[in-house]
Amino acid sequence: MSSENEQDVLVVVSKLKSYIKETHGLNTAGEVPAVITKAVKLITEQAVVNAKKDGRKTLMERDFHLPLEGQTTPTGTSVAAPSIS
């Protein structure tokens, strides 16, 4: 595994921008992908802790506890648990 650069973005920027534009009609500032990457890393770090706490070496869907899951956002979007197929 290569050494991770702090600038590595963990999301597909074009898809993120399209989602924001199509869903909310907004443009996306250049700093947003870095903020989303930081959020992904934080959520993943907590999931890793949960997996290790259960004595597993495999990260699983149940290890992730999303902060807004099951709630409605201020824009009226319902945040459902992701369906893994």
N, C-alpha and C positions, 0 to 999 in steps of 0.2 A: 504494500500500500504506500502510495507516495505521501510525502509530508503535505499537510493541508495548509493552504494559504488563507489568511484571514479574509482575503478578497473573493474567495471562491463563492459563487452564487449557487445555491442548491435548488433553485426553481428555474423553470423555463420562462425566461423573461417575456418572450413574445406571447406565450399563452396567458401569463399573468396580466399583461397589458390588455390583451383581447378580452379576458374575463371582466376586468374592471370597466373597460369601455362599453362592452355589450350589455353588462348587467346594470351598470350605474351611470353610464354616459360621461364618465370622467377620464381625463388623461392621467398618466402615471409619471410622477417625477422620477428622475434618475436614481434617487436614493432609496426608493421603495423596495426594489429587489434585495438590497442589503438588509433592510429591516425585516422583511419576510424571512430571509435566510436565518437571521438571528433568532426569530421566533421558532422556526423549524428546529434549529439546534437546541434551543431551550426545552422544547416539548420532547425532543428525542432524548436529551440527557435525563429527563425525569423518567421516561419510559425505560431507559437502560437501568436506572436505579430500581424500578419496579420489577423488571425481569430478574435482576441479580438477587433481589430480596426473596423472590420465589425460587431461587436456586437454579435458574435456567441459564443456558448459554445462547438461547434463541430469543430474539426480540419478536413479540407477537402483538397483534392488534389490541388485545386486552390490556397491554401495558401502557397504551396511550390514553390519557384523560384530557380531552380537549376542553379548554376553558369556557367556551360558549355552547358546547354541545347540548342540544335539547332546548335552547332558548331562541328567542326571536331578537334579531339585531335591531338597533335604532332605525335602520332603513327598512325594516319590515321583512327582511329575509330570514326564513326559518333555518336554523343550523341543526341539521340532522347528523346522526352518526354516519360515517362513511360506510357504504356497503362494499364489502370486499367479495369479489366473485372469483 
